[in-house]
Amino acid sequence: MAPPNTVSTRYHRQINAWVYPLFEQNWRLFAPDPDSANRRILARTAHTASDGSVRVSPWFDLTAVDNAAVEHNVFPSHTAQNLLRRAWTSYSDTHGGDDSARSDRAGLLREYLRNIAADRVAAHAKGGAFDFIQLRVVTLPVAAPGTTAGDRPPTPVENRLLPWWKVTRHGN
């Protein structure tokens, strides 16, 4: 999206309906707003078996997958670096601490985050279908300058457990 102009001002509702949340942009090219915390986003899934029992998977670290995709890549994609992180930031900005959507856009952002997580888990699952997905977000402070890897690991600032979300079967 461009800065405000006559067309964007007059048709902002129609434009926003198409642009958000999938193509959101900002104008922080020369003044980025870096994260002040390290977030680990983990997911687990649940599947109801034919006998009625529920099988819950172990936690799967989605952030570690993203970091591995970027770490040794000379030209990592913007998607690999930011998709999951930005989806989480947008979700938390529109849902607050109680995980209730405060607008239609918030509902879309919840679906967006759920779909990203479900697609990532399905891509790494060994043939296991699932019906529900749950996310856990562990927020750690950024290490102080000069801190070595041997120092005591930081204590989580927040360990947020989101509710279980129903996942439609789209190839998982």
N, CA, C and O of each residue as an XYZ file, in Angstrom:
688
protein
N       0.828     -1.178      0.000
C       0.000      0.000      0.000
C       0.872      1.240      0.000
O       1.946      1.272      0.601
N       0.405      2.214     -0.659
C       1.116      3.486     -0.748
C       0.666      4.406      0.383
O      -0.348      4.156      1.035
N       1.425      5.462      0.605
C       0.977      6.457      1.589
C      -0.385      7.013      1.170
O      -0.757      6.894      0.003
N      -1.135      7.617      2.097
C      -2.472      8.127      1.767
C      -2.474      9.066      0.561
O      -1.607      9.928      0.411
N      -3.479      8.866     -0.287
C      -3.681      9.729     -1.447
C      -5.184      9.768     -1.716
O      -5.958      9.161     -0.977
N      -5.596     10.462     -2.745
C      -7.023     10.640     -3.028
C      -7.741      9.306     -3.203
O      -8.813      9.102     -2.634
N      -7.166      8.407     -3.975
C      -7.811      7.109     -4.229
C      -7.831      6.258     -2.961
O      -8.875      5.712     -2.603
N      -6.694      6.138     -2.280
C      -6.650      5.289     -1.090
C      -7.536      5.842      0.030
O      -8.085      5.070      0.815
N      -7.679      7.150      0.111
C      -8.558      7.745      1.119
C     -10.019      7.454      0.806
O     -10.792      7.094      1.694
N     -10.390      7.610     -0.448
C     -11.791      7.415     -0.838
C     -12.205      5.932     -0.768
O     -13.329      5.623     -0.371
N     -11.309      5.028     -1.148
C     -11.644      3.602     -1.234
C     -10.912      2.763     -0.191
O     -10.642      1.586     -0.431
N     -10.590      3.339      0.948
C      -9.798      2.620      1.945
C     -10.472      1.338      2.442
O      -9.776      0.354      2.696
N     -11.777      1.314      2.586
C     -12.448      0.103      3.077
C     -12.308     -1.045      2.072
O     -12.016     -2.177      2.460
N     -12.516     -0.760      0.797
C     -12.401     -1.801     -0.222
C     -10.947     -2.268     -0.356
O     -10.686     -3.464     -0.493
N     -10.025     -1.343     -0.318
C      -8.605     -1.693     -0.432
C      -8.177     -2.553      0.750
O      -7.516     -3.576      0.570
N      -8.553     -2.139      1.959
C      -8.168     -2.898      3.150
C      -8.769     -4.301      3.164
O      -8.148     -5.233      3.675
N      -9.951     -4.456      2.617
C     -10.574     -5.784      2.564
C      -9.735     -6.750      1.740
O      -9.726     -7.949      2.016
N      -9.033     -6.245      0.734
C      -8.194     -7.091     -0.114
C      -6.769     -7.199      0.411
O      -6.141     -8.249      0.274
N      -6.262     -6.158      0.995
C      -4.851     -6.115      1.367
C      -4.566     -6.840      2.679
O      -3.643     -7.652      2.748
N      -5.351     -6.553      3.725
C      -5.069     -7.115      5.041
C      -5.693     -8.473      5.181
O      -6.773     -8.672      4.625
N      -5.114     -9.424      5.872
C      -3.802     -9.374      6.502
C      -2.686     -9.917      5.623
O      -1.525     -9.910      6.031
N      -3.009    -10.379      4.444
C      -2.022    -11.110      3.651
C      -0.922    -10.253      3.050
O       0.201    -10.731      2.888
N      -1.209     -9.011      2.715
C      -0.222     -8.195      2.021
C       0.120     -6.919      2.778
O       0.433     -5.896      2.170
N       0.061     -6.979      4.078
C       0.325     -5.796      4.894
C       1.758     -5.311      4.697
O       2.693     -6.109      4.638
N       1.913     -4.016      4.598
C       3.230     -3.403      4.488
C       3.283     -2.218      5.435
O       2.257     -1.696      5.871
N       4.491     -1.812      5.737
C       4.643     -0.581      6.491
C       5.769      0.214      5.853
O       6.452     -0.275      4.954
N       5.955      1.409      6.308
C       6.933      2.308      5.701
C       8.103      2.555      6.649
O       8.513      3.700      6.839
N       8.637      1.503      7.239
C       9.735      1.620      8.183
C      11.069      1.246      7.545
O      11.942      0.697      8.217
N      11.230      1.527      6.296
C      12.446      1.166      5.581
C      13.687      1.749      6.234
O      14.701      1.063      6.361
N      13.620      2.990      6.643
C      14.790      3.644      7.209
C      14.729      3.746      8.731
O      15.674      4.231      9.352
N      13.660      3.308      9.325
C      13.538      3.332     10.779
C      12.818      2.068     11.234
O      11.675      2.137     11.686
N      13.478      0.907     11.119
C      12.813     -0.339     11.496
C      12.517     -0.381     12.994
O      13.137      0.323     13.791
N      11.577     -1.204     13.339
C      11.183     -1.384     14.731
C      11.563     -2.815     15.115
O      10.735     -3.720     15.018
N      12.811     -3.027     15.550
C      13.248     -4.397     15.829
C      12.527     -4.981     17.047
O      12.060     -4.251     17.921
N      12.450     -6.293     17.081
C      11.842     -6.960     18.221
C      12.686     -6.733     19.457
O      13.914     -6.695     19.386
N      12.024     -6.584     20.582
C      12.737     -6.402     21.843
C      12.713     -7.680     22.668
O      13.115     -7.686     23.832
N      12.241     -8.760     22.061
C      12.191    -10.054     22.735
C      12.367    -11.149     21.698
O      12.111    -10.954     20.509
N      12.810    -12.300     22.174
C      12.910    -13.479     21.317
C      11.697    -14.355     21.599
O      11.413    -14.695     22.747
N      10.995    -14.712     20.547
C       9.800    -15.543     20.715
C      10.007    -16.895     20.061
O      10.497    -16.992     18.936
N       9.627    -17.932     20.779
C       9.618    -19.290     20.250
C       8.153    -19.663     20.111
O       7.405    -19.649     21.089
N       7.747    -19.995     18.897
C       6.367    -20.391     18.653
C       6.360    -21.892     18.411
O       6.981    -22.392     17.473
N       5.650    -22.590     19.268
C       5.571    -24.041     19.198
C       4.129    -24.450     18.917
O       3.190    -23.725     19.247
N       3.968    -25.608     18.310
C       2.629    -26.098     17.993
C       2.522    -27.569     18.357
O       3.501    -28.312     18.290
N       1.345    -27.969     18.735
C       1.043    -29.394     18.900
C      -0.321    -29.634     18.293
O      -1.134    -28.718     18.171
N      -0.556    -30.862     17.919
C      -1.804    -31.194     17.243
C      -2.549    -32.280     18.004
O      -1.981    -32.987     18.837
N      -3.824    -32.391     17.698
C      -4.651    -33.440     18.280
C      -5.454    -34.089     17.164
O      -5.900    -33.432     16.223
N      -5.622    -35.384     17.297
C      -6.381    -36.154     16.312
C      -7.307    -37.100     17.063
O      -6.888    -37.789     17.993
N      -8.566    -37.125     16.652
C      -9.528    -38.047     17.243
C      -9.530    -39.321     16.414
O      -9.884    -39.308     15.236
N      -9.137    -40.403     17.032
C      -9.068    -41.699     16.352
C     -10.478    -42.274     16.167
O     -11.442    -41.787     16.759
N     -10.578    -43.304     15.344
C     -11.883    -43.918     15.062
C     -12.516    -44.529     16.311
O     -13.737    -44.669     16.379
N     -11.695    -44.894     17.301
C     -12.246    -45.461     18.539
C     -12.664    -44.377     19.547
O     -13.104    -44.691     20.653
N     -12.523    -43.091     19.152
C     -12.933    -41.991     20.012
C     -11.824    -41.432     20.891
O     -12.001    -40.399     21.536
N     -10.685    -42.109     20.920
C      -9.582    -41.606     21.742
C      -8.921    -40.407     21.048
O      -8.934    -40.298     19.822
N      -8.359    -39.534     21.840
C      -7.695    -38.343     21.317
C      -6.193    -38.504     21.499
O      -5.703    -38.771     22.596
N      -5.484    -38.335     20.401
C      -4.021    -38.435     20.433
C      -3.447    -37.032     20.258
O      -3.751    -36.339     19.287
N      -2.613    -36.627     21.213
C      -1.987    -35.308     21.179
C      -0.503    -35.490     20.883
O       0.178    -36.299     21.512
N      -0.017    -34.722     19.912
C       1.389    -34.820     19.505
C       2.280    -34.074     20.495
O       1.800    -33.256     21.280
N       3.577    -34.362     20.453
C       4.501    -33.530     21.231
C       4.592    -32.134     20.616
O       4.155    -31.924     19.485
N       5.153    -31.191     21.350
C       5.323    -29.834     20.833
C       6.328    -29.837     19.695
O       7.343    -30.532     19.751
N       6.041    -29.057     18.664
C       6.894    -28.914     17.477
C       7.306    -27.453     17.385
O       6.449    -26.569     17.398
N       8.604    -27.184     17.292
C       9.130    -25.824     17.316
C       9.107    -25.210     15.920
O       9.992    -25.469     15.104
N       8.085    -24.391     15.653
C       7.956    -23.735     14.352
C       9.053    -22.693     14.137
O       9.529    -22.521     13.015
N       9.452    -22.007     15.185
C      10.495    -20.994     15.079
C      11.824    -21.621     14.699
O      12.578    -21.036     13.922
N      12.127    -22.793     15.229
C      13.380    -23.473     14.897
C      13.427    -23.823     13.414
O      14.488    -23.742     12.796
N      12.303    -24.206     12.840
C      12.242    -24.506     11.409
C      12.538    -23.249     10.601
O      13.302    -23.291      9.637
N      11.934    -22.132     10.994
C      12.200    -20.862     10.302
C      13.666    -20.462     10.423
O      14.292    -20.066      9.440
N      14.209    -20.570     11.637
C      15.611    -20.203     11.848
C      16.552    -21.076     11.020
O      17.535    -20.578     10.471
N      16.261    -22.362     10.929
C      17.095    -23.263     10.134
C      17.026    -22.910      8.647
O      18.019    -23.044      7.931
N      15.866    -22.463      8.183
C      15.714    -22.097      6.773
C      16.492    -20.831      6.427
O      16.848    -20.618      5.268
N      16.755    -20.000      7.416
C      17.445    -18.736      7.191
C      18.942    -18.832      7.470
O      19.744    -18.171      6.810
N      19.314    -19.647      8.441
C      20.673    -19.649      8.982
C      21.789    -19.790      7.949
O      22.735    -19.003      7.972
N      21.713    -20.734      7.073
C      22.790    -20.963      6.106
C      22.403    -20.556      4.685
O      23.016    -21.002      3.715
N      21.397    -19.719      4.574
C      20.935    -19.279      3.270
C      21.487    -17.875      3.011
O      21.224    -16.942      3.770
N      22.245    -17.743      1.942
C      22.851    -16.450      1.622
C      21.782    -15.405      1.297
O      21.936    -14.232      1.638
N      20.713    -15.822      0.645
C      19.627    -14.916      0.289
C      18.302    -15.467      0.805
O      17.480    -15.934      0.016
N      18.081    -15.419      2.127
C      16.829    -15.971      2.650
C      15.632    -15.118      2.227
O      15.732    -13.899      2.093
N      14.532    -15.772      2.028
C      13.331    -15.044      1.608
C      12.746    -14.266      2.781
O      12.926    -14.619      3.946
N      12.047    -13.207      2.434
C      11.345    -12.410      3.435
C      10.312    -13.284      4.159
O      10.088    -13.130      5.359
N       9.697    -14.191      3.421
C       8.697    -15.080      3.999
C       9.320    -15.978      5.056
O       8.757    -16.138      6.139
N      10.473    -16.566      4.759
C      11.117    -17.451      5.719
C      11.505    -16.701      6.987
O      11.487    -17.265      8.082
N      11.851    -15.450      6.836
C      12.301    -14.677      7.984
C      11.164    -14.104      8.821
O      11.296    -13.994     10.040
N      10.052    -13.737      8.192
C       9.079    -12.910      8.897
C       7.636    -13.399      8.934
O       6.856    -12.879      9.733
N       7.246    -14.353      8.129
C       5.832    -14.710      8.014
C       5.222    -15.107      9.359
O       4.217    -14.536      9.782
N       5.824    -16.072     10.016
C       5.288    -16.554     11.289
C       5.400    -15.481     12.370
O       4.463    -15.278     13.142
N       6.523    -14.806     12.429
C       6.746    -13.773     13.444
C       5.735    -12.638     13.296
O       5.159    -12.187     14.286
N       5.517    -12.175     12.067
C       4.568    -11.086     11.825
C       3.124    -11.543     12.066
O       2.302    -10.770     12.556
N       2.822    -12.785     11.725
C       1.473    -13.296     11.985
C       1.200    -13.300     13.489
O       0.111    -12.928     13.926
N       2.196    -13.722     14.283
C       2.030    -13.726     15.738
C       1.874    -12.296     16.269
O       0.991    -12.037     17.086
N       2.707    -11.385     15.821
C       2.632    -10.003     16.288
C       1.268     -9.395     15.971
O       0.671     -8.724     16.813
N       0.779     -9.630     14.761
C      -0.540     -9.106     14.381
C      -1.646     -9.731     15.223
O      -2.576     -9.044     15.647
N      -1.541    -11.035     15.463
C      -2.529    -11.727     16.292
C      -2.538    -11.143     17.704
O      -3.596    -10.796     18.228
N      -1.365    -11.037     18.316
C      -1.316    -10.560     19.705
C      -1.752     -9.103     19.822
O      -2.310     -8.709     20.846
N      -1.505     -8.299     18.789
C      -1.944     -6.904     18.801
C      -3.467     -6.772     18.737
O      -4.028     -5.806     19.254
N      -4.133     -7.732     18.108
C      -5.585     -7.629     17.912
C      -6.398     -8.498     18.872
O      -7.626     -8.427     18.876
N      -5.728     -9.316     19.684
C      -6.457    -10.213     20.583
C      -6.198     -9.951     22.067
O      -6.945    -10.444     22.912
N      -5.177     -9.201     22.395
C      -4.880     -8.970     23.800
C      -4.504    -10.260     24.507
O      -4.178    -11.256     23.861
N      -4.550    -10.242     25.809
C      -4.134    -11.404     26.595
C      -5.183    -12.472     26.767
O      -4.870    -13.568     27.232
N      -6.437    -12.184     26.403
C      -7.499    -13.164     26.624
C      -7.881    -13.944     25.364
O      -8.816    -14.744     25.394
N      -7.176    -13.721     24.272
C      -7.382    -14.444     23.015
C      -8.783    -14.306     22.436
O      -9.270    -15.208     21.756
N      -9.430    -13.177     22.705
C     -10.735    -12.954     22.092
C     -10.588    -11.884     21.014
O      -9.988    -10.831     21.231
N     -11.153    -12.185     19.848
C     -11.066    -11.274     18.707
C     -11.903    -10.031     18.981
O     -13.048    -10.116     19.423
N     -11.307     -8.882     18.711
C     -11.999     -7.626     18.970
C     -12.534     -6.973     17.693
O     -13.094     -5.878     17.746
N     -12.366     -7.629     16.558
C     -12.846     -7.079     15.290
C     -12.879     -8.201     14.254
O     -12.383     -9.301     14.496
N     -13.471     -7.904     13.098
C     -13.464     -8.877     12.003
C     -12.032     -9.153     11.553
O     -11.674    -10.292     11.253
N     -11.224     -8.106     11.509
C      -9.821     -8.263     11.109
C      -9.088     -9.188     12.081
O      -8.247     -9.984     11.663
N      -9.400     -9.088     13.368
C      -8.772     -9.955     14.366
C      -9.117    -11.416     14.091
O      -8.266    -12.295     14.224
N     -10.362    -11.669     13.710
C     -10.756    -13.032     13.356
C      -9.973    -13.553     12.157
O      -9.566    -14.714     12.130
N      -9.764    -12.689     11.166
C      -8.962    -13.076      9.998
C      -7.515    -13.372     10.394
O      -6.905    -14.313      9.887
N      -6.981    -12.570     11.291
C      -5.600    -12.787     11.726
C      -5.454    -14.083     12.515
O      -4.419    -14.743     12.429
N      -6.482    -14.457     13.284
C      -6.459    -15.742     13.990
C      -6.424    -16.884     12.974
O      -5.638    -17.820     13.118
N      -7.278    -16.806     11.942
C      -7.288    -17.833     10.898
C      -5.948    -17.884     10.159
O      -5.440    -18.961      9.845
N      -5.398    -16.730      9.895
C      -4.107    -16.625      9.202
C      -3.010    -17.318     10.001
O      -2.252    -18.116      9.449
N      -2.918    -17.022     11.293
C      -1.911    -17.650     12.153
C      -2.149    -19.153     12.242
O      -1.205    -19.938     12.156
N      -3.401    -19.553     12.414
C      -3.740    -20.977     12.487
C      -3.338    -21.709     11.204
O      -2.768    -22.799     11.258
N      -3.640    -21.103     10.050
C      -3.319    -21.744      8.778
C      -1.816    -21.850      8.545
O      -1.345    -22.862      8.025
N      -1.065    -20.835      8.916
C       0.399    -20.902      8.784
C       0.931    -22.048      9.643
O       1.726    -22.864      9.177
N       0.488    -22.103     10.895
C       0.954    -23.150     11.804
C       0.549    -24.539     11.293
O       1.365    -25.461     11.292
N      -0.698    -24.688     10.862
C      -1.167    -25.989     10.378
C      -0.395    -26.422      9.133
O      -0.029    -27.590      9.009
N      -0.146    -25.498      8.219
C       0.618    -25.831      7.011
C       2.048    -26.240      7.359
O       2.579    -27.191      6.785
N       2.668    -25.533      8.289
C       4.047    -25.856      8.678
C       4.126    -27.220      9.361
O       5.027    -28.010      9.078
N       3.186    -27.490     10.252
C       3.177    -28.784     10.936
C       2.909    -29.901      9.934
O       3.578    -30.934      9.968
N       1.940    -29.709      9.044
C       1.609    -30.725      8.046
C       2.793    -31.016      7.133
O       2.992    -32.159      6.722
N       3.574    -30.002      6.815
C       4.737    -30.193      5.947
C       5.815    -31.030      6.617
O       6.614    -31.667      5.930
N       5.854    -31.043      7.936
C       6.884    -31.791      8.657
C       6.360    -33.040      9.349
O       7.136    -33.813      9.911
N       5.044    -33.243      9.312
C       4.452    -34.422      9.945
C       4.739    -35.653      9.101
O       4.792    -35.578      7.873
N       4.918    -36.750      9.747
C       5.181    -38.015      9.060
C       3.863    -38.748      8.801
O       3.596    -39.791      9.397
N       3.043    -38.188      7.905
C       1.805    -38.856      7.510
C       0.681    -38.777      8.520
O      -0.329    -39.464      8.364
N       0.823    -37.963      9.547
C      -0.217    -37.891     10.568
C      -1.206    -36.779     10.315
O      -0.839    -35.606     10.253
N      -2.474    -37.156     10.168
C      -3.521    -36.149     10.017
C      -3.877    -35.621     11.397
O      -3.652    -36.297     12.401
N      -4.430    -34.418     11.451
C      -4.843    -33.853     12.734
C      -6.092    -33.017     12.552
O      -6.377    -32.515     11.465
N      -6.840    -32.879     13.655
C      -8.105    -32.161     13.648
C      -8.025    -30.813     14.358
O      -8.802    -29.904     14.065
N      -7.089    -30.689     15.283
C      -6.951    -29.478     16.080
C      -5.477    -29.109     16.188
O      -4.596    -29.961     16.081
N      -5.232    -27.820     16.403
C      -3.869    -27.346     16.615
C      -3.882    -26.346     17.767
O      -4.831    -25.581     17.941
N      -2.816    -26.373     18.540
C      -2.662    -25.441     19.651
C      -1.268    -24.832     19.579
O      -0.298    -25.523     19.267
N      -1.173    -23.552     19.864
C       0.117    -22.869     19.845
C       0.518    -22.458     21.252
O      -0.320    -22.145     22.098
N       1.815    -22.470     21.471
C       2.406    -21.955     22.706
C       3.493    -20.989     22.287
O       4.320    -21.310     21.434
N       3.497    -19.812     22.879
C       4.485    -18.796     22.543
C       5.287    -18.493     23.808
O       4.748    -18.013     24.805
N       6.583    -18.785     23.741
C       7.482    -18.533     24.857
C       8.294    -17.297     24.508
O       9.014    -17.282     23.510
N       8.179    -16.268     25.324
C       8.880    -15.014     25.089
C      10.055    -14.918     26.047
O       9.896    -15.014     27.264
N      11.236    -14.726     25.476
C      12.463    -14.593     26.263
C      13.047    -13.207     26.036
O      12.922    -12.657     24.942
N      13.682    -12.635     27.054
C      14.310    -11.328     26.835
C      15.512    -11.462     25.906
O      16.137    -12.520     25.831
N      15.828    -10.384     25.202
C      17.022    -10.361     24.366
C      18.224    -10.318     25.295
O      18.253     -9.553     26.259
N      19.213    -11.148     24.994
C      20.408    -11.205     25.845
C      21.145     -9.871     25.831
O      21.204     -9.189     24.808
N      21.694     -9.517     26.963
C      22.460     -8.274     27.074
C      23.751     -8.382     26.272
O      24.290     -9.477     26.117
N      24.252     -7.263     25.762
C      25.526     -7.296     25.027
C      26.630     -7.870     25.910
O      26.721     -7.566     27.099
N      27.457     -8.699     25.303
C      28.562     -9.303     26.031
C      28.208    -10.593     26.749
O      29.077    -11.215     27.359
N      26.952    -11.004     26.688
C      26.538    -12.246     27.319
C      27.055    -13.413     26.494
O      26.925    -13.418     25.270
N      27.637    -14.394     27.153
C      28.155    -15.558     26.439
C      27.143    -16.695     26.490
O      26.230    -16.709     27.315
N      27.333    -17.645     25.584
C      26.408    -18.782     25.490
C      26.426    -19.627     26.757
O      25.438    -20.299     27.053
N      27.528    -19.612     27.517
C      27.625    -20.421     28.734
C      26.898    -19.827     29.918
O      26.739    -20.494     30.940
N      26.454    -18.592     29.807
C      25.722    -17.969     30.909
C      24.383    -18.663     31.110
O      23.907    -19.397     30.244
N      23.792    -18.415     32.266
C      22.501    -19.015     32.591
C      21.447    -18.613     31.558
O      21.358    -17.440     31.193
N      20.642    -19.579     31.079
C      19.603    -19.230     30.100
C      18.598    -18.257     30.710
O      18.299    -18.329     31.902
N      18.078    -17.344     29.882
C      17.132    -16.351     30.410
C      15.816    -16.992     30.835
O      15.373    -17.984     30.256
N      15.215    -16.415     31.839
C      13.915    -16.870     32.318
C      12.839    -16.308     31.388
O      12.870    -15.121     31.062
N      11.887    -17.143     30.957
C      10.839    -16.633     30.072
C      10.073    -15.471     30.704
O       9.729    -15.499     31.885
N       9.822    -14.467     29.897
C       9.019    -13.325     30.321
C       7.546    -13.712     30.268
O       6.744    -13.287     31.100
N       7.211    -14.522     29.277
C       5.825    -14.943     29.086
C       5.824    -16.338     28.470
O       6.641    -16.647     27.602
N       4.907    -17.163     28.924
C       4.709    -18.495     28.369
C       3.215    -18.604     28.105
O       2.446    -19.017     28.974
N       2.816    -18.229     26.901
C       1.391    -18.087     26.576
C       0.877    -19.311     25.832
O       1.433    -19.706     24.807
N      -0.168    -19.895     26.345
C      -0.794    -21.063     25.739
C      -2.114    -20.630     25.121
O      -3.016    -20.170     25.821
N      -2.223    -20.780     23.807
C      -3.439    -20.394     23.098
C      -4.440    -21.547     23.139
O      -4.059    -22.688     23.401
N      -5.719    -21.258     22.882
C      -6.720    -22.328     22.887
C      -6.534    -23.281     21.702
O      -5.844    -22.961     20.733
N      -7.154    -24.441     21.797
C      -7.164    -25.377     20.672
C      -8.021    -24.780     19.573
O      -9.097    -24.241     19.835
N      -7.538    -24.879     18.330
C      -8.277    -24.390     17.171
C      -8.587    -25.562     16.254
O      -7.731    -26.411     16.007
N      -9.811    -25.602     15.754
C     -10.222    -26.619     14.786
C      -9.510    -26.354     13.466
O      -9.416    -25.210     13.019
N      -9.014    -27.412     12.850
C      -8.322    -27.310     11.570
C      -9.123    -28.088     10.549
O      -9.447    -29.257     10.760
N      -9.442    -27.437      9.438
C     -10.118    -28.158      8.359
C      -9.082    -28.989      7.627
O      -7.921    -28.594      7.517
N      -9.489    -30.098      7.146
C      -8.559    -30.994      6.456
C      -8.253    -30.466      5.072
O      -9.058    -30.580      4.147
N      -7.072    -29.885      4.950
C      -6.633    -29.361      3.648
C      -5.288    -29.976      3.293
O      -4.314    -29.280      3.006
N      -5.268    -31.294      3.321
C      -4.058    -31.990      2.934
C      -3.153    -32.352      4.092
O      -2.041    -32.832      3.874
N      -3.599    -32.135      5.310
C      -2.707    -32.493      6.424
C      -2.870    -33.914      6.850
O      -2.190    -34.363      7.773
